[in-house]
Amino acid sequence: MNQRDTTYAKWSAVAGALFLIVAAVLDYWPASDALKWVSFEEAKGLASSQNKAIFVDVYAAWCQPCKQMDKQVFPEDSVKQILNDRYVLAKIDGDDPVTGDTLKKAFGIKAYPTYIVLSSSGRERKRHVGFIPKSAMIKWLNDSSGVQILAWPDLDKAIALAHVQHRRVMVLILQSGDDIEGANSMMEDDEIASIVQKQYVATLLVRGNQGEEKLLQRVGASPRTGMREIIVLRDDGKEISRFFVNSGMLYNRAALAPKLIELAAR
């Protein structure tokens, strides 16, 4: 090989190495419009000040579905726009011995990835476990499930609003975050939604949520039964009545509506 060929070979090798470096940087360096992930604690502060919901991504470094989501779904413009516009984003390594372990215990996380939507005050409203294709992810993020309940104020705010608006307080108690979508389906029924909006200020407590056990004790929530419970309070916070939402009420709105109307009139 002559000197010219040797020089060409060297420059080719350098060019090839530079190409690989640039490709690696483009692959891993976040774009200017990339998702803005923060710590869980920072997310709670930002969500409170911005009055936004929190989207939590709990992952593990060894989790292949987590890597697929990061590579195939989250970079999509339509997904990024929804997440950046509507949520404060928290990304947590579930295997971290401090923050990850604390979060897993607080929210009962058993698999990766787990995606949780929290209200601005940090209360769970819905979750999904596992890989979600782009179209399904967009549908889940846009789904009205969780939206109505997300807007419900905390207990003390609900009581204050009820006092000003001369309404009753309806406290909906769920046994876990898994009940949220079913509760939304029930509460978004046209007749039920109309009664609640006209007669009540509604709030929600979920067993297992951080900071809600004391509130559950405060309203005297019944022990875990696997059933949804509704407690109706006066605008001073004193109880009027309570009942369980049985299967008949869950699937037959006509059975639930009269009960809500009756208690609103007491």
VOKOLTOR-175779 format. One record per residue: residue in one letter; y, x, z of N, C-alpha, C in turn; residue number from 1. Coordinates in steps of 0.001 Angstrom, whole numbers, plus 524288, in hexadecimal, padded with zeros to 5 digits. Layout:
REM VOKOLTOR-175779
> A,Y,X,Z,Y,X,Z,Y,X,Z,NUM
...
This chain:
REM VOKOLTOR-175779
> M,7FB50,80358,80000,80000,80000,80000,804DE,80379,80000,1
> N,80879,802A2,7FC47,80D32,805CF,7FC0D,81133,803FB,80011,2
> Q,81590,80701,80070,81982,805D5,8046E,81BED,80073,803AC,3
> R,81CA4,7FF0B,7FEBB,81EFF,7F9EF,7FDA0,81B7B,7F58C,7FF91,4
> D,81661,7F627,7FE81,812B4,7F21F,8003C,81273,7F1E4,8062A,5
> T,812BB,7F684,8089F,81288,7F6B6,80E5A,81748,7F407,810C6,6
> T,81BEB,7F51B,80E84,820B7,7F2A6,81070,82082,7ECBA,80FC7,7
> Y,81E89,7EB0D,80B4E,81E18,7E56C,80A49,81A69,7E2DA,80E2F,8
> A,81624,7E576,80F45,8124E,7E352,812ED,8149C,7E2D0,81861,9
> K,817C0,7E6E3,819E5,81A28,7E6B4,81F13,81E07,7E226,81F86,10
> W,8214F,7E193,81B73,8251E,7DD4E,81B88,82270,7D7F8,81B5E,11
> S,81E29,7D7A6,818A7,81B2E,7D2BC,81875,81905,7D161,81DD4,12
> A,81722,7D564,82087,81508,7D485,825CA,81953,7D2CE,8298A,13
> V,81DE9,7D560,82910,8225F,7D3EC,82C64,82415,7CE54,82B4A,14
> A,8246D,7CCF8,8263C,82601,7C7B2,824BA,82221,7C3A9,826C0,15
> G,81D1A,7C503,8265C,8191E,7C168,8284B,81986,7C093,82E1F,16
> A,81A91,7C4E8,830F9,81B1C,7C481,836A4,81FDC,7C139,83816,17
> L,82439,7C219,8354B,828EF,7BF02,83652,82811,7B93D,83543,18
> F,8252E,7B814,83113,82405,7B2A1,82FC9,820FE,7B001,8342E,19
> L,81D1E,7B2C9,83644,819FD,7B097,83A85,81D48,7AFB0,83F66,20
> I,820DA,7B365,8407C,8243A,7B2D3,84515,827D5,7AE1A,8447E,21
> V,82A40,7ADA9,83FD0,82DC6,7A93E,83EDD,82AD5,7A415,83F26,22
> A,82622,7A3FB,83CFB,822F7,79F31,83D1E,821B4,79DAE,842B0,23
> A,82072,7A1A1,845DF,81F34,7A086,84B56,823EE,79E68,84E3F,24
> V,8287B,7A0CC,84D2C,82D50,79EFC,84FC3,82E92,79970,84E2C,25
> L,82E2D,7983D,8491C,82F57,792F8,84748,82B8F,78F07,8497A,26
> D,826C0,790CE,84A61,822C7,78D3A,84C64,823AE,78BE9,8521C,27
> Y,82582,78FB4,85526,825DF,78EE9,85AC5,82B6D,78E76,85CE1,28
> W,82F51,79076,859F1,834B5,7901C,85BD3,836B0,78A8D,85B37,29
> P,838BA,78816,85F50,83A65,782A7,85EFA,83EE6,781E2,85B31,30
> A,83E96,77DD3,85805,842C9,77C88,85461,8476A,77A6D,85771,31
> S,84BEB,77A38,854D7,850AD,7788C,8578B,85051,772E9,8595E,32
> D,84D23,76FC4,8569B,84CA0,76A46,8581D,84767,7694B,85ACD,33
> A,84528,76D6C,85D16,8401B,76CDB,85FB2,840B7,76984,86492,34
> L,83C48,767C2,86696,83C57,764B0,86B5F,83E3D,7680B,86FE6,35
> K,8414C,765B2,87345,843C6,76890,8778D,840BF,76787,87C9C,36
> W,83CA3,76A9C,87D7F,8395F,769F2,88222,83BE5,76CA3,886D0,37
> V,83B96,76A1C,88B5F,83D91,76C6B,89032,8396F,76BB9,89471,38
> S,83A6E,76DE9,8990D,836D1,76D3F,89D6C,8370A,76799,89F65,39
> F,8332E,76610,8A26F,832FA,760B6,8A46D,837A1,75F9C,8A806,40
> E,838DF,7634C,8AB5C,83D44,7628A,8AEF6,84265,76210,8AC00,41
> E,84317,76566,8A808,847DE,76518,8A4EA,84817,75FF5,8A1EC,42
> A,8439E,75E33,89FF8,84365,75948,89D0C,84519,754B3,8A073,43
> K,84372,754AD,8A55F,844F0,75062,8A8DD,84AD8,7503A,8A9B2,44
> G,84D31,754D1,8AA44,852D7,754FE,8AAF6,855BF,75334,8A61C,45
> L,85404,754FC,8A194,8568D,75379,89CB1,855CF,74DAA,89B93,46
> A,85119,74BAB,89C97,85000,74627,89B92,85373,742A1,89EE5,47
> S,8544F,7442F,8A3BC,8579B,74118,8A739,85D44,74115,8A561,48
> S,85F43,745AA,8A3CF,864B8,74603,8A22B,865A2,74385,89CD4,49
> Q,8619E,743A9,89965,86229,74190,8941F,85FF6,73C06,893A2,50
> N,85DA5,73A0F,897DA,85B32,734E1,897DA,85733,73462,8936A,51
> K,853E6,73851,892F1,84FC9,73856,88F01,84A72,7384C,89198,52
> A,84694,7368B,88EB0,84134,736E8,89080,83F5E,73C8F,88FF0,53
> I,83B18,73DE1,89292,838DA,74322,89259,833A8,742F0,88F72,54
> F,832FC,74683,88BBE,82E01,74718,8890A,82B82,74C24,88B03,55
> V,826F7,74BA3,88D80,8245C,75022,88FD3,81F81,75184,88CA7,56
> D,81F24,7566E,88B10,81A9B,75887,8884C,817C6,75C2F,88C0F,57
> V,81324,75A91,88DDB,81005,75DE4,89153,80BAB,76048,88E04,58
> Y,80BA6,76573,88D93,80816,7681F,88A02,80545,76C8A,88CD7,59
> A,801CF,76F2A,88A0A,7FF54,773F0,88BF5,7FF08,777C6,8876D,60
> A,7FF62,77CD3,8888D,7FF7D,780CD,88476,7FA7D,780D5,8813D,61
> W,7F611,77F55,88397,7F105,77F74,880E6,7EFD6,77A59,87E06,62
> C,7F348,77677,87E94,7F248,7712C,87C88,7F36A,770E4,876AE,63
> Q,7EF58,7702F,87389,7F004,76FF6,86DDF,7F324,76B30,86C0F,64
> P,7F224,76675,86E2D,7F565,761F2,86CA6,7FB31,762C9,86DE7,65
> C,7FC49,765A6,87228,801BB,766DB,87385,80432,76A37,86F40,66
> K,80145,76E25,86D75,80334,7719C,8695B,803F7,76E9C,86441,67
> Q,80060,76AF4,86325,800EC,767C0,85E72,805DB,76477,85EA6,68
> M,806FB,76237,86337,80BBF,75F19,863CD,81090,7627B,862D6,69
> D,810A7,76732,8651B,81525,76AB0,86480,815E0,76C66,85EDE,70
> K,8119D,76CDC,85BF5,811F0,76EE0,856A2,81284,76A95,8528D,71
> Q,80FF8,7660C,85375,80FA4,7620E,84F64,81329,75D57,8504A,72
> V,81435,75C03,85530,816E2,7570F,85657,81C7B,757DD,85831,73
> F,81D42,75AF9,85C40,82281,75BA6,85E67,82673,75DF4,85A8D,74
> P,824D8,76154,856DB,828B6,76361,85322,82A9B,75F68,84F1A,75
> E,827F9,75AF2,84E8E,82981,75711,84AAC,82EEA,754E0,84BEE,76
> D,83245,754A1,84803,837AE,752ED,848DA,83811,74D97,84B6A,77
> S,834CC,749E5,849A9,83519,7448D,84BC5,8339C,7446A,85187,78
> V,82FDC,747AD,8530C,82E43,747F3,8588C,8327F,74AA0,85BC0,79
> K,83489,74EFB,859BA,838A6,751D9,85C81,83D71,74E7A,85D70,80
> Q,83EE2,74B67,85989,8439A,74834,85A10,84308,7443A,85E6E,81
> I,83E98,74196,85E9E,83DB7,73DAA,862BA,83DDA,7403D,8681A,82
> L,83B09,74491,868A7,83AB3,74721,86DBD,83FFB,7494A,86F7A,83
> N,842B2,74BF3,86BF7,847C3,74E3C,86D76,84BEB,74A22,86E85,84
> D,84BB1,745BD,86BA4,84FB3,741AE,86C41,84EE9,73E6D,87130,85
> R,84A05,73D61,8728A,848F8,73985,8769D,84747,73BCD,87BD4,86
> Y,84573,740A8,87BDE,842FE,742B9,88094,84531,74801,8822C,87
> V,8447D,7492E,88729,844D2,74E88,8890E,83F2E,7507D,88929,88
> L,83E47,75524,88716,838F5,756F7,8862A,8374F,75B29,88A0D,89
> A,832E4,75A4C,88C93,830C4,75E1D,89047,82B58,75FCD,88E74,90
> K,82A7C,764DC,88E46,8256A,766F7,88C9E,8232F,76A1B,8912F,91
> I,81E98,7689B,89304,81C65,76AF2,897B8,816EA,76CF2,896AA,92
> D,815F1,771D6,89828,810B4,77416,897DE,80D91,771F9,89C75,93
> G,809C2,76EAC,89B51,806B7,76C47,89F7D,80390,7701C,8A2A7,94
> D,80291,774C0,8A08F,7FF94,778BC,8A35C,80301,77C47,8A6AC,95
> D,8082D,77B79,8A684,80B9A,77E8A,8A9E0,80A4B,77D3C,8AF8F,96
> P,8093E,78130,8B2C9,8076C,7801F,8B825,80B71,77D76,8BBA3,97
> V,8105B,77D73,8B9FE,8145D,77AF3,8BD39,81634,775DF,8BABD,98
> T,8195A,77640,8B699,81B8F,77186,8B43E,81763,76E1D,8B1B7,99
> G,813B0,77095,8AF03,80F9D,76D93,8AC62,80C29,76AAF,8B03B,100
> D,80A86,76D63,8B452,80711,76AF5,8B82F,809CE,76685,8BB03,101
> T,80EC8,76753,8BC38,811CC,76341,8BEEA,81240,75E60,8BB84,102
> L,8136D,75F22,8B67E,81412,75AB5,8B2F1,80EE3,757D7,8B215,103
> K,80AA9,75AD3,8B191,80589,7585D,8B0CD,80425,754D5,8B568,104
> K,8053F,756AC,8BA11,8040D,7538D,8BEB7,807A5,74ECE,8BF10,105
> A,80C9F,74F9D,8BDBC,81072,74B5D,8BE32,80F4B,746EB,8BA6E,106
> F,80D6B,74820,8B5B6,80C9F,74421,8B1BA,806DD,7434E,8B050,107
> G,80358,745B3,8B330,7FDCF,744DD,8B23C,7FC13,7468D,8ACCE,108
> I,7FDD7,74B15,8AB07,7FC95,74CF8,8A5CC,7F73E,74FA0,8A5D4,109
> K,7F3D6,74DF4,8A246,7EE7B,74FF2,8A232,7ECF7,7526A,89D02,110
> A,7F048,75206,89904,7EEEF,75422,893E0,7F3DC,755DE,8910D,111
> Y,7F321,75938,88D1E,7F779,75B34,889FA,7F6AD,759E0,8843B,112
> P,7FAE6,7590E,88155,80031,7584C,88363,800D2,752DA,885A7,113
> T,8043C,7525C,88977,805BE,74D46,88B83,80B97,74CA4,88AAC,114
> Y,80D1C,7484A,8884D,812A2,7472A,88750,81435,74284,88AAC,115
> I,8185C,74343,88DB9,81A1B,73F39,89161,81FD0,73DFD,89063,116
> V,8211E,738F8,89028,8268D,7373D,88FD6,82835,73569,89542,117
> L,82C6E,737A6,8972E,82E86,73644,89C49,833EC,733DD,89BAF,118
> S,8354E,7308B,89F58,83AA1,72E7D,89F6B,83E52,732E2,8A0F6,119
> S,84368,731F1,8A0A2,8473C,735F8,8A1FF,846E5,73787,8A7BB,120
> S,8448C,7342A,8AAF6,843E2,7356F,8B07B,83EA0,73800,8B18D,121
> G,83B91,738F8,8AD6B,836AC,73BD5,8AE05,831E6,73885,8AF0B,122
> R,83233,73372,8ADF3,82DBB,72FF6,8AEE0,82AC2,72F1E,8A9CE,123
> E,8258E,72F7C,8AA1A,82262,72F15,8A563,822B3,729AE,8A2F2,124
> R,822FE,729AC,89DAB,82324,724BF,89AD6,81ECA,72437,896D5,125
> K,81CF7,72879,89496,81855,72849,89145,81667,72DC9,89042,126
> R,8116E,72E38,88E81,80F33,7335B,88D73,80B31,7330D,88918,127
> H,80A23,73797,886CD,80604,73812,882DB,80341,73D3F,883C8,128
> V,7FE18,73D2B,8834C,7FB01,741E7,88408,7F86E,7435E,87EDF,129
> G,7F916,74853,87D44,7F682,74A44,87898,7FA1B,74ABF,873E3,130
> F,7F7F1,74CE6,86FB0,7FAD1,74DA9,86AD2,7FC8C,74868,86889,131
> I,80151,74838,8666D,8034C,74388,863D4,80540,7451D,85E64,132
> P,80317,742FA,85A3D,80527,7442D,85506,80ADB,74274,8548B,133
> K,80D9A,744A7,850C7,8132E,743B0,85027,81476,73DDD,8500D,134
> S,811DB,73AEA,84CAB,8132D,7355D,84C20,81238,73263,85130,135
> A,80DDF,733A9,853DA,80CAB,7310C,858CA,81091,732A2,85D09,136
> M,81245,7378D,85CD8,81611,73971,860AB,81B3D,7368F,8600A,137
> I,81CF9,735FD,85B3F,821DC,73331,85A38,8216A,72D83,85C03,138
> K,81CFE,72B1E,85AE0,81C2C,725B3,85C7E,81C41,7253F,86266,139
> W,819B9,728F2,8650E,81982,728D7,86ACB,81EEE,72999,86D20,140
> L,821F0,72D3C,86AE9,82736,72E39,86CE4,82ADC,7299F,86BD9,141
> N,829FB,726F6,8676A,82D55,72283,86600,82B79,71D5A,86846,142
> D,826B7,71D5D,86A4D,82462,7188B,86C4F,827C3,71657,870A9,143
> S,82876,71140,870B4,82BA0,70EC9,874C3,82902,70F0B,87A15,144
> S,823E4,7102B,87A32,82137,710A0,87F37,823E4,714CD,8827D,145
> G,82588,71363,8870D,82835,71713,88A6C,82E16,716A4,88A2A,146
> V,8302A,7147F,885DF,835D1,7144F,88536,83841,71078,88915,147
> Q,83617,70BD0,88963,8384C,707EE,88CED,837EA,709C7,89292,148
> I,83356,70BB2,89413,8329B,70D6A,89972,835C6,71253,89A8A,149
> L,83670,715A2,8967E,839B3,71A43,89739,83F35,718CD,898E2,150
> A,8410D,71457,89702,84664,712B4,8981D,846F3,7101B,89D6E,151
> W,842A0,70ED4,8A008,842F8,70C43,8A514,8450F,71016,8A921,152
> P,848CE,70E70,8AC50,84B1C,711F9,8B033,84767,712F0,8B4C6,153
> D,848A2,716F6,8B7D3,845A8,7180C,8BC8E,84688,713AE,8C090,154
> L,84354,713AA,8C4A2,84351,70F5E,8C864,848B4,70E55,8CAC4,155
> D,84B41,7124F,8CCD1,85052,71175,8CF58,85478,70F98,8CB7C,156
> K,85456,711B5,8C6BB,85802,70FF2,8C2B5,856E3,70A4C,8C13C,157
> A,851DC,708E3,8C104,8506A,70384,8BFAF,85272,6FFB4,8C3C8,158
> I,851F7,70121,8C8BF,853D6,6FDC1,8CCFA,859D1,6FD3C,8CCAE,159
> A,85C73,7018F,8CBA2,8622F,70166,8CB31,863E8,6FDFA,8C6A0,160
> L,86142,6FE7D,8C231,86283,6FB45,8BDA4,8616E,6F584,8BEB3,161
> A,85D0D,6F470,8C144,85BA7,6EF04,8C27A,85FC0,6EC83,8C5F7,162
> H,861E5,6EF92,8C996,865E4,6ED81,8CD21,86ACE,6EC01,8CA17,163
> V,86C51,6EF54,8C669,87100,6EE50,8C343,8701B,6E9BC,8BF8C,164
> Q,86B71,6E970,8BD53,86A4B,6E57E,8B955,867E4,6E085,8BB96,165
> H,86726,6E052,8C0CB,864E4,6DBC3,8C372,85F90,6DA61,8C114,166
> R,85C3A,6DE51,8C0CE,856F0,6DD8F,8BEC2,852ED,6DF4F,8C2BF,167
> R,84E0A,6DE3D,8C18C,849B5,6E03D,8C497,84837,6E5A2,8C27E,168
> V,84573,6E892,8C5AA,8434B,6ED97,8C3F7,83D74,6ECD6,8C30E,169
> M,83B9D,6EE71,8BE8B,8360A,6EE42,8BD6D,833EE,6F3D3,8BD75,170
> V,8307F,6F507,8C11D,82E20,6FA39,8C17E,828A7,6F9E8,8BF2A,171
> L,827DA,6FC8A,8BAD9,822BB,6FCBC,8B857,81FFE,701AF,8BA2F,172
> I,81B67,70114,8BC6F,81881,70588,8BE8A,81395,70662,8BB55,173
> L,81309,70B2A,8B94B,80E74,70C99,8B629,80B2F,71089,8B927,174
> Q,80627,7108E,8B80C,80299,713EC,8BAEB,80287,71983,8B8E1,175
> S,80428,71A4B,8B400,8047F,71F91,8B1D3,807B7,71F56,8ACD5,176
> G,80902,723F3,8AAC2,80BE8,72426,8A5DD,808E8,721CF,8A155,177
> D,803AE,72182,8A1DD,80082,71F45,89DB5,80195,71971,89CF0,178
> D,803FB,716F2,8A0DD,80512,71152,8A08B,80A19,71017,89D98,179
> I,80D24,71414,89C5A,81273,71323,89A79,81297,71042,89542,180
> E,80F5A,711F5,89181,80F8A,70F6C,88C66,80DEB,709B2,88CC7,181
> G,809F2,7088C,88FFD,80850,70324,890B8,80C8D,6FFE4,89343,182
> A,80F4C,70243,89708,81393,6FF83,899AD,81809,6FE71,895E4,183
> N,81924,7022D,89276,81D30,7014B,88E8F,81BC7,6FCD4,88AF5,184
> S,816E4,6FCB8,8894B,81526,6F885,885D8,81601,6F33E,8886D,185
> M,814DE,6F2F6,88D73,8158B,6EE1F,8905D,81B55,6ECBF,890E5,186
> M,81E8C,6F09A,8924B,8240A,6EF95,8935A,82751,6EEF3,88E6A,187
> E,82550,6F0C1,889F0,8283C,6F02C,88517,826F0,6EB1C,8823E,188
> D,82373,6E7FD,88486,82291,6E2BF,88277,827C5,6DFC9,882A5,189
> D,828FE,6DCF4,87E7C,82E29,6DA7C,87DFE,82F7F,6D703,882A6,190
> E,82BD1,6D3BC,8844C,82CE8,6D015,88891,82DB0,6D2FD,88DB6,191
> I,82A2E,6D6B4,88ED3,82A93,6D9A0,893B5,82F8F,6DCE1,893CA,192
> A,830B4,6DF88,88F77,83568,6E2CA,88F2A,83A53,6DF89,89009,193
> S,83A6F,6DAC8,88DE1,83EF7,6D760,88E7E,83FC0,6D5D4,8942C,194
> I,83B74,6D486,896DD,83BC8,6D2F9,89C63,83DB5,6D78D,89FB1,195
> V,83B6A,6DC22,89EC8,83CE0,6E0BB,8A1DB,84299,6E21B,8A0FC,196
> Q,84451,6E212,89C26,849BA,6E387,89AED,84DB0,6DFB3,89D2E,197
> K,84C4B,6DAAF,89D6A,84FF1,6D6BB,89F55,84FE8,6D63C,8A540,198
> Q,84B5F,6D719,8A7B0,84ACC,6D5CD,8AD33,84A57,6DA86,8B0DD,199
> Y,848E9,6DF07,8AEB8,84790,6E36E,8B218,84A56,6E877,8B07F,200
> V,84A80,6EC11,8B441,84B44,6F196,8B309,845FC,6F414,8B41D,201
> A,843A8,6F651,8B01F,83E4A,6F842,8B094,83E29,6FE11,8B1B3,202
> T,83A78,6FFB2,8B4ED,8398A,70530,8B5F2,833A6,70619,8B62D,203
> L,83228,70B0B,8B631,82CA5,70C6C,8B59F,82B34,710CE,8B959,204
> L,826A5,71046,8BBC3,82472,71474,8BEFA,81EE1,7157C,8BD17,205
> V,81D7B,71A81,8BCA1,81848,71BFD,8BAC4,815B6,71F7D,8BED0,206
> R,81120,71DFE,8C097,80E53,72134,8C467,80D1A,72688,8C207,207
> G,80DFE,72AA0,8C517,80CEB,72FE3,8C33D,811B3,732A7,8C125,208
> N,815D3,72FB8,8BFF4,81A9D,73238,8BE1B,81D47,73521,8C294,209
> Q,81FA0,7398D,8C144,8225B,73C9E,8C534,826B0,73968,8C7C7,210
> G,826CF,73971,8CCE7,82B16,73706,8CFBE,82AC5,7311B,8D043,211
> E,82692,72EB0,8CE53,82666,728F5,8CE74,822FC,726C3,8D2D1,212
> E,81FF9,72A13,8D574,81CA8,72817,8D9AA,81FEB,725AF,8DE10,213
> K,82455,7282B,8DF4F,827B3,72603,8E36C,82A01,720C9,8E1CA,214
> L,82B4F,7204C,8DCB9,82D6D,71B58,8DAD1,8293D,71724,8DADE,215
> L,8246D,71899,8D99A,82015,714DA,8D9CB,81F48,712E8,8DF65,216
> Q,81FB0,7167A,8E323,81F38,714EE,8E8A2,823D3,71180,8EA3C,217
> R,8285C,712D3,8E83E,82D18,70FE5,8E9A2,82CBF,70A2D,8E806,218
> V,82A94,7091E,8E366,82A1D,703AB,8E1AA,82501,70138,8E372,219
> G,821CB,70441,8E63F,81CDE,70223,8E837,818E4,70110,8E3FB,220
> A,818AC,70484,8E023,814E9,703BF,8DBE1,80F65,7039C,8DE01,221
> S,80C40,70029,8DBD9,806DF,6FFA4,8DD96,803C3,7048E,8DC38,222
> P,7FF94,705A1,8DF20,7FC55,70A2E,8DDE6,7FA4E,709EA,8D84F,223
> R,7F8B2,70E7E,8D656,7F6C4,70EBE,8D0FA,7F275,70AB8,8D020,224
> T,7F320,7077C,8CC30,7EF48,70367,8CB12,7EDB0,7036D,8C55D,225
> G,7F050,70693,8C22B,7EF3A,7067B,8BC96,7F21E,7021F,8B9CB,226
> M,7F55A,6FF2E,8BCAC,7F83A,6FAD3,8BA59,7FE16,6FBE1,8BAA6,227
> R,800E7,6F9DB,8B6DB,8069B,6FA30,8B701,808AA,6F64C,8BB0C,228
> E,80CB3,6F7E5,8BDD7,80EF1,6F489,8C1E3,814B6,6F3C6,8C0C1,229
> I,8169D,6EF01,8C1B9,81C32,6EDE5,8C138,81E3C,6EC14,8C67F,230
> I,82264,6EEB0,8C854,824EE,6ED36,8CD33,82A7D,6EB85,8CBE0,231
> V,82BFD,6E6E6,8CD98,8313D,6E4D4,8CC8F,83484,6E55D,8D184,232
> L,83923,6E7C6,8D0E9,83CA5,6E8B1,8D546,841B9,6E5B5,8D484,233
> R,84452,6E485,8D8DE,84999,6E273,8D892,84D50,6E6E1,8D73A,234
> D,85242,6E58E,8D651,855F6,6E9A7,8D4D6,85799,6ED15,8D970,235
> D,8556B,6EC09,8DE23,85645,6EF8C,8E293,85175,6F2DF,8E3A4,236
> G,84D8A,6F268,8E025,848D9,6F595,8E0A5,84483,6F323,8E3D7,237
> K,84554,6EE80,8E60B,84147,6EBF9,8E92C,83D8B,6E8F4,8E5A4,238
> E,83896,6E916,8E71B,8348A,6E6C1,8E3CF,834B9,6E0C3,8E3D4,239
> I,833E7,6DE8B,8DF35,83357,6D8E7,8DE9D,82D99,6D779,8DE2C,240
> S,82AE8,6DA30,8DAB5,82558,6D924,8D9F9,822FA,6DD7C,8D6A8,241
> R,81DC9,6DD59,8D620,81B04,6E124,8D2EB,81608,6DEAF,8D0CE,242
> F,81424,6E0F6,8CC8A,80F28,6DF29,8CA5F,80CE9,6E35E,8C6DA,243
> F,807C1,6E2FD,8C5EC,80532,6E68A,8C24F,8051A,6E425,8BCE0,244
> V,805EC,6E773,8B8F9,80580,6E5B4,8B390,7FFC2,6E5FC,8B21E,245
> N,7FD23,6E194,8B27D,7F785,6E18C,8B15B,7F693,6E176,8AB7B,246
> S,7F1A4,6E1B4,8A9FC,7F04C,6E1EC,8A469,7F22C,6DD1C,8A181,247
> G,7F23D,6D8A1,8A42E,7F417,6D3DB,8A1AD,7F9CA,6D448,8A02C,248
> M,7FD00,6D667,8A3C3,8028B,6D717,8A2A2,80372,6DB60,89E92,249
> L,8001D,6DF5C,89EB5,800BD,6E3C2,89B31,80000,6E22A,89585,250
> Y,7FC38,6DEC1,894A4,7FB05,6DD38,88F46,7FCF9,6D7CA,88DE3,251
> N,7FF10,6D4FD,891C8,80129,6CFCC,890D0,8069B,6CF87,8932F,252
> R,80A8D,6D09C,88FF2,80FE9,6D0D9,891E9,811A1,6CBAC,89454,253
> A,80F45,6C767,89295,810B5,6C244,894A6,80F78,6C1DA,89A73,254
> A,80BE9,6C510,89C61,80A8B,6C4F3,8A1EA,80E50,6C83C,8A525,255
> L,810B5,6CC21,8A2B3,8144C,6CF8E,8A582,819D2,6CD59,8A59F,256
> A,81B8E,6CB0E,8A166,820EA,6C926,8A0FA,82264,6C555,8A55D,257
> P,81F3E,6C146,8A681,820C8,6BD99,8AAAA,82148,6C031,8AFFC,258
> K,81E08,6C427,8B0F9,81E46,6C6D4,8B603,82376,6C9BC,8B68A,259
> L,8252E,6CC51,8B26C,82A29,6CF21,8B28C,82EB9,6CB53,8B315,260
> I,82E7A,6C6EB,8B06D,8329B,6C2EE,8B0CF,832DF,6C0B4,8B651,261
> E,82E50,6BF9B,8B89B,82E0E,6BD6D,8BDE8,8308E,6C123,8C1E6,262
> L,82F3C,6C620,8C19A,83130,6C9E6,8C57F,836FC,6CB16,8C4A1,263
> A,838D5,6CAB8,8BFDC,83E60,6CB8D,8BEDC,841AF,6C749,8C153,264
> A,83F6B,6C2B7,8C1F3,84252,6BE36,8C418,84232,6BDFD,8CA0A,265
> R,83EF6,6C101,8CC91,83E92,6C0B1,8D246,84361,6C2DF,8D50E,266
